[in-house]
């Protein structure tokens, strides 16, 4: 095996290991999501919030799996650095978009709760 083939094998192994780690974390994340879902379900608008959280989880894991697949295709450390930088950028973009979306959802729920007739009937 030459040095280039050694590097390619290293990145294939690294990608496979990364994919396995993402899969394991996904199991923990799903358990956490299910626990939160049960807690939030009783809150007004809780169903909307849990749907949002689940979509964020799916987006994040989709990006992580894509990263692991791309990582396994790296040819050298320059490729690895590019793939890693693109993944970090993707994570930042997802986080910003998700934070904005979540804030908008919570604001809409809060403004709906203040005008809800059910609140006035509690007194």
MDAnalysis code that builds the backbone (N, CA, C; Angstrom):
import MDAnalysis as mda
import numpy as np

u = mda.Universe.empty(369, n_residues=123, atom_resindex=np.repeat(np.arange(123), 3), trajectory=True)
u.add_TopologyAttr("name", ["N", "CA", "C"] * 123)
u.add_TopologyAttr("resid", np.arange(1, 124))
u.add_TopologyAttr("resname", ["UNK", "UNK", "UNK", "UNK", "UNK", "UNK", "UNK", "UNK", "UNK", "UNK", "UNK", "UNK", "UNK", "UNK", "UNK", "UNK", "UNK", "UNK", "UNK", "UNK", "UNK", "UNK", "UNK", "UNK", "UNK", "UNK", "UNK", "UNK", "UNK", "UNK", "UNK", "UNK", "UNK", "UNK", "UNK", "UNK", "UNK", "UNK", "UNK", "UNK", "UNK", "UNK", "UNK", "UNK", "UNK", "UNK", "UNK", "UNK", "UNK", "UNK", "UNK", "UNK", "UNK", "UNK", "UNK", "UNK", "UNK", "UNK", "UNK", "UNK", "UNK", "UNK", "UNK", "UNK", "UNK", "UNK", "UNK", "UNK", "UNK", "UNK", "UNK", "UNK", "UNK", "UNK", "UNK", "UNK", "UNK", "UNK", "UNK", "UNK", "UNK", "UNK", "UNK", "UNK", "UNK", "UNK", "UNK", "UNK", "UNK", "UNK", "UNK", "UNK", "UNK", "UNK", "UNK", "UNK", "UNK", "UNK", "UNK", "UNK", "UNK", "UNK", "UNK", "UNK", "UNK", "UNK", "UNK", "UNK", "UNK", "UNK", "UNK", "UNK", "UNK", "UNK", "UNK", "UNK", "UNK", "UNK", "UNK", "UNK", "UNK", "UNK", "UNK"])
u.atoms.positions = np.array([
    [0.832, -1.187, 0.000],
    [0.000, 0.000, 0.000],
    [0.874, 1.246, 0.000],
    [0.543, 2.186, -0.859],
    [1.305, 3.424, -0.862],
    [0.694, 4.430, 0.132],
    [1.358, 5.545, 0.292],
    [0.928, 6.546, 1.285],
    [-0.464, 7.094, 0.973],
    [-0.767, 7.335, -0.305],
    [-2.085, 7.849, -0.679],
    [-3.186, 6.858, -0.335],
    [-2.937, 5.590, -0.593],
    [-3.938, 4.565, -0.273],
    [-4.106, 4.440, 1.243],
    [-3.020, 4.587, 1.989],
    [-3.108, 4.579, 3.455],
    [-3.996, 5.720, 3.951],
    [-3.812, 6.897, 3.359],
    [-4.637, 8.041, 3.750],
    [-6.103, 7.800, 3.419],
    [-6.355, 7.275, 2.234],
    [-7.743, 7.003, 1.839],
    [-8.391, 6.002, 2.778],
    [-7.641, 4.966, 3.140],
    [-8.169, 3.971, 4.071],
    [-8.425, 4.590, 5.439],
    [-7.526, 5.447, 5.861],
    [-7.705, 6.148, 7.137],
    [-9.022, 6.918, 7.136],
    [-9.297, 7.668, 6.061],
    [-10.517, 8.472, 5.993],
    [-11.764, 7.602, 5.841],
    [-11.651, 6.470, 5.142],
    [-12.789, 5.539, 5.074],
    [-13.116, 5.018, 6.467],
    [-12.074, 4.644, 7.203],
    [-12.271, 4.156, 8.575],
    [-12.815, 5.266, 9.479],
    [-12.272, 6.465, 9.333],
    [-12.738, 7.593, 10.128],
    [-14.207, 7.899, 9.829],
    [-14.580, 7.859, 8.577],
    [-15.975, 8.086, 8.185],
    [-16.893, 7.025, 8.757],
    [-16.473, 5.767, 8.693],
    [-17.283, 4.681, 9.247],
    [-17.436, 4.822, 10.757],
    [-16.363, 5.173, 11.427],
    [-16.413, 5.383, 12.873],
    [-17.321, 6.565, 13.208],
    [-17.220, 7.632, 12.432],
    [-18.064, 8.814, 12.653],
    [-19.535, 8.470, 12.459],
    [-19.821, 7.713, 11.424],
    [-21.204, 7.324, 11.156],
    [-21.757, 6.472, 12.299],
    [-20.952, 5.575, 12.815],
    [-21.369, 4.733, 13.938],
    [-21.618, 5.604, 15.180],
    [-20.761, 6.570, 15.419],
    [-20.936, 7.466, 16.575],
    [-22.207, 8.292, 16.438],
    [-22.480, 8.787, 15.235],
    [-23.702, 9.557, 15.001],
    [-24.923, 8.685, 15.256],
    [-24.874, 7.459, 14.816],
    [-25.996, 6.529, 15.021],
    [-26.233, 6.291, 16.507],
    [-25.173, 6.134, 17.271],
    [-25.322, 5.918, 18.715],
    [-25.888, 7.147, 19.405],
    [-25.404, 8.316, 19.038],
    [-25.907, 9.554, 19.630],
    [-27.370, 9.760, 19.245],
    [-27.720, 9.368, 18.043],
    [-29.113, 9.497, 17.589],
    [-30.062, 8.745, 18.518],
    [-29.671, 7.577, 18.980],
    [-30.495, 6.818, 19.913],
    [-30.718, 7.583, 21.208],
    [-29.660, 8.174, 21.744],
    [-29.787, 8.983, 22.960],
    [-30.671, 10.197, 22.711],
    [-30.480, 10.836, 21.575],
    [-31.245, 12.033, 21.233],
    [-32.732, 11.710, 21.093],
    [-33.042, 10.591, 20.481],
    [-34.448, 10.192, 20.335],
    [-35.078, 9.931, 21.702],
    [-34.342, 9.306, 22.599],
    [-34.861, 9.083, 23.956],
    [-35.116, 10.416, 24.656],
    [-34.195, 11.337, 24.525],
    [-34.339, 12.663, 25.125],
    [-35.546, 13.386, 24.528],
    [-35.678, 13.316, 23.207],
    [-36.810, 13.947, 22.531],
    [-38.127, 13.365, 23.036],
    [-38.200, 12.065, 23.159],
    [-39.437, 11.433, 23.635],
    [-39.774, 11.860, 25.061],
    [-38.778, 12.001, 25.907],
    [-39.013, 12.475, 27.273],
    [-39.517, 13.921, 27.261],
    [-38.891, 14.762, 26.445],
    [-39.330, 16.155, 26.341],
    [-40.729, 16.245, 25.764],
    [-40.998, 15.407, 24.808],
    [-42.314, 15.408, 24.161],
    [-43.400, 15.141, 25.185],
    [-43.168, 14.181, 26.065],
    [-44.141, 13.877, 27.110],
    [-44.331, 15.049, 28.056],
    [-43.247, 15.746, 28.374],
    [-43.329, 16.880, 29.294],
    [-43.993, 18.089, 28.636],
    [-43.714, 18.322, 27.373],
    [-44.237, 19.500, 26.682],
    [-45.660, 19.310, 26.171],
    [-46.084, 18.074, 26.042],
    [-47.393, 17.797, 25.463],
    [-48.513, 18.478, 26.243],
    [-48.362, 18.581, 27.552],
    [-49.410, 19.167, 28.394],
    [-49.462, 20.692, 28.285],
    [-48.425, 21.310, 27.808],
    [-48.394, 22.768, 27.704],
    [-49.185, 23.248, 26.494],
    [-49.786, 24.434, 26.593],
    [-50.449, 25.000, 25.413],
    [-49.422, 25.191, 24.296],
    [-49.709, 24.684, 23.145],
    [-48.787, 24.775, 22.018],
    [-47.657, 23.772, 22.080],
    [-47.675, 22.888, 23.059],
    [-46.604, 21.910, 23.224],
    [-46.423, 21.021, 22.016],
    [-47.520, 20.722, 21.347],
    [-47.428, 19.871, 20.152],
    [-46.627, 20.571, 19.054],
    [-46.856, 21.880, 18.885],
    [-46.088, 22.647, 17.889],
    [-44.603, 22.653, 18.225],
    [-44.307, 22.834, 19.496],
    [-42.906, 22.876, 19.919],
    [-42.238, 21.529, 19.691],
    [-42.907, 20.447, 20.045],
    [-42.290, 19.125, 19.856],
    [-42.102, 18.806, 18.381],
    [-43.026, 19.235, 17.540],
    [-42.854, 19.032, 16.096],
    [-41.629, 19.786, 15.595],
    [-41.463, 21.012, 16.075],
    [-40.292, 21.807, 15.682],
    [-39.007, 21.125, 16.144],
    [-38.985, 20.715, 17.410],
    [-37.788, 20.063, 17.941],
    [-37.441, 18.812, 17.144],
    [-38.448, 18.040, 16.795],
    [-38.189, 16.823, 16.023],
    [-37.633, 17.158, 14.637],
    [-38.158, 18.201, 14.012],
    [-37.622, 18.581, 12.690],
    [-36.177, 19.056, 12.810],
    [-35.850, 19.744, 13.904],
    [-34.464, 20.183, 14.111],
    [-33.543, 18.977, 14.296],
    [-34.005, 18.007, 15.061],
    [-33.219, 16.782, 15.274],
    [-32.947, 16.104, 13.935],
    [-33.974, 15.991, 13.109],
    [-33.808, 15.354, 11.798],
    [-32.821, 16.127, 10.929],
    [-32.901, 17.451, 10.941],
    [-31.964, 18.265, 10.161],
    [-30.533, 18.067, 10.655],
    [-30.350, 18.092, 11.965],
    [-29.012, 17.965, 12.540],
    [-28.392, 16.606, 12.242],
    [-29.185, 15.556, 12.386],
    [-28.647, 14.229, 12.109],
    [-28.435, 14.008, 10.616],
    [-29.266, 14.599, 9.789],
    [-29.035, 14.526, 8.343],
    [-27.695, 15.148, 7.975],
    [-27.403, 16.300, 8.577],
    [-26.119, 16.964, 8.324],
    [-24.958, 16.124, 8.856],
    [-25.133, 15.523, 10.018],
    [-24.065, 14.704, 10.607],
    [-23.784, 13.460, 9.764],
    [-24.833, 12.815, 9.269],
    [-24.635, 11.638, 8.418],
    [-23.974, 12.026, 7.098],
    [-24.379, 13.152, 6.536],
    [-23.753, 13.623, 5.293],
    [-22.270, 13.906, 5.533],
    [-21.959, 14.504, 6.677],
    [-20.566, 14.771, 7.035],
    [-19.772, 13.473, 7.126],
    [-20.327, 12.471, 7.794],
    [-19.624, 11.193, 7.945],
    [-19.392, 10.542, 6.581],
    [-20.405, 10.605, 5.705],
    [-20.236, 10.028, 4.356],
    [-19.166, 10.776, 3.573],
    [-19.204, 12.109, 3.627],
    [-18.195, 12.897, 2.910],
    [-16.802, 12.652, 3.474],
    [-16.729, 12.530, 4.788],
    [-15.450, 12.294, 5.439],
    [-14.818, 11.001, 4.935],
    [-15.636, 9.997, 4.728],
    [-15.105, 8.718, 4.251],
    [-14.593, 8.806, 2.811],
    [-14.971, 9.875, 2.105],
    [-14.523, 10.064, 0.719],
    [-13.293, 10.965, 0.616],
    [-12.821, 11.498, 1.745],
    [-11.658, 12.390, 1.714],
    [-10.447, 11.650, 1.147],
    [-9.685, 12.363, 0.332],
    [-8.497, 11.775, -0.286],
    [-7.221, 12.107, 0.472],
    [-7.251, 13.260, 1.183],
    [-6.063, 13.704, 1.914],
    [-6.495, 14.680, 3.005],
    [-5.514, 15.228, 3.730],
    [-5.843, 16.113, 4.842],
    [-6.400, 17.453, 4.373],
    [-6.054, 17.864, 3.200],
    [-6.632, 19.090, 2.636],
    [-8.130, 18.876, 2.410],
    [-8.493, 17.741, 1.859],
    [-9.901, 17.380, 1.680],
    [-10.617, 17.312, 3.033],
    [-9.959, 16.676, 3.993],
    [-10.523, 16.559, 5.331],
    [-10.815, 17.941, 5.917],
    [-9.873, 18.851, 5.781],
    [-10.033, 20.201, 6.316],
    [-11.196, 20.915, 5.638],
    [-11.313, 20.779, 4.336],
    [-12.414, 21.403, 3.596],
    [-13.751, 20.833, 4.039],
    [-13.843, 19.515, 4.136],
    [-15.089, 18.858, 4.540],
    [-15.474, 19.273, 5.960],
    [-14.488, 19.328, 6.840],
    [-14.745, 19.727, 8.223],
    [-15.224, 21.184, 8.294],
    [-14.583, 22.074, 7.562],
    [-14.973, 23.485, 7.563],
    [-16.390, 23.661, 7.004],
    [-16.713, 22.918, 5.951],
    [-18.065, 22.987, 5.390],
    [-19.107, 22.488, 6.390],
    [-18.762, 21.451, 7.137],
    [-19.685, 20.920, 8.139],
    [-19.893, 21.915, 9.279],
    [-18.832, 22.534, 9.741],
    [-18.956, 23.534, 10.810],
    [-19.842, 24.682, 10.336],
    [-19.637, 25.141, 9.113],
    [-20.460, 26.208, 8.548],
    [-21.922, 25.764, 8.461],
    [-22.152, 24.541, 8.000],
    [-23.519, 24.005, 7.902],
    [-24.175, 23.971, 9.277],
    [-23.444, 23.541, 10.295],
    [-23.983, 23.493, 11.663],
    [-24.347, 24.886, 12.160],
    [-23.489, 25.858, 11.894],
    [-23.772, 27.233, 12.298],
    [-25.013, 27.769, 11.594],
    [-25.119, 27.501, 10.299],
    [-26.287, 27.953, 9.544],
    [-27.564, 27.293, 10.066],
    [-27.507, 25.996, 10.318],
    [-28.664, 25.286, 10.860],
    [-29.051, 25.840, 12.226],
    [-28.064, 26.042, 13.087],
    [-28.340, 26.554, 14.432],
    [-29.004, 27.920, 14.381],
    [-28.492, 28.806, 13.549],
    [-29.076, 30.147, 13.429],
    [-30.500, 30.080, 12.885],
    [-30.698, 29.298, 11.854],
    [-32.039, 29.167, 11.274],
    [-33.010, 28.541, 12.276],
    [-32.553, 27.510, 12.986],
    [-33.416, 26.848, 13.961],
    [-33.739, 27.772, 15.129],
    [-32.762, 28.539, 15.595],
    [-32.997, 29.465, 16.706],
    [-34.021, 30.529, 16.301],
    [-33.881, 31.057, 15.108],
    [-34.838, 32.048, 14.617],
    [-36.235, 31.470, 14.476],
    [-36.307, 30.286, 13.920],
    [-37.591, 29.616, 13.738],
    [-38.242, 29.300, 15.081],
    [-37.432, 28.828, 16.029],
    [-37.956, 28.481, 17.350],
    [-38.445, 29.727, 18.081],
    [-37.695, 30.807, 17.985],
    [-38.109, 32.062, 18.614],
    [-39.422, 32.552, 18.017],
    [-39.540, 32.446, 16.715],
    [-40.768, 32.852, 16.039],
    [-41.946, 31.982, 16.488],
    [-41.739, 30.698, 16.611],
    [-42.783, 29.790, 17.069],
    [-43.215, 30.115, 18.493],
    [-42.243, 30.320, 19.369],
    [-42.556, 30.642, 20.771],
    [-43.260, 31.986, 20.883],
    [-42.844, 32.964, 20.084],
    [-43.493, 34.272, 20.097],
    [-44.944, 34.153, 19.645],
    [-45.166, 33.375, 18.592],
    [-46.531, 33.179, 18.108],
    [-47.381, 32.470, 19.158],
    [-46.807, 31.473, 19.807],
    [-47.549, 30.763, 20.854],
    [-47.850, 31.684, 22.032],
    [-46.877, 32.499, 22.416],
    [-47.066, 33.409, 23.548],
    [-48.117, 34.464, 23.232],
    [-48.089, 35.008, 22.031],
    [-49.081, 36.025, 21.688],
    [-50.463, 35.404, 21.563],
    [-50.539, 34.165, 21.120],
    [-51.831, 33.467, 21.068],
    [-52.344, 33.151, 22.455],
    [-51.444, 32.871, 23.385],
    [-51.845, 32.529, 24.751],
    [-52.390, 33.745, 25.485],
    [-51.879, 34.930, 25.177],
    [-52.342, 36.123, 25.886],
    [-53.720, 36.559, 25.432],
    [-54.124, 36.108, 24.244],
    [-55.451, 36.472, 23.751],
    [-56.424, 35.311, 23.818],
    [-55.984, 34.200, 24.362],
    [-56.820, 33.010, 24.423],
    [-57.944, 33.197, 25.441],
    [-59.196, 32.899, 25.055],
    [-60.307, 33.023, 25.987],
    [-60.178, 32.054, 27.158],
    [-59.453, 30.961, 26.978],
    [-59.300, 29.980, 28.063],
    [-58.573, 30.605, 29.258],
    [-57.652, 31.558, 28.998],
    [-56.950, 32.192, 30.091],
    [-57.893, 33.025, 30.960],
    [-58.843, 33.681, 30.313],
    [-59.755, 34.534, 31.064],
    [-60.760, 33.729, 31.886],
    [-61.017, 32.511, 31.476],
    [-61.985, 31.706, 32.207],
    [-61.367, 31.043, 33.438],
    [-60.035, 31.127, 33.577],
    [-59.385, 30.525, 34.733],
    [-59.625, 31.341, 35.990],
    [-59.797, 32.624, 35.872],
    [-59.918, 33.506, 37.038],
    [-61.201, 33.361, 37.701],
])
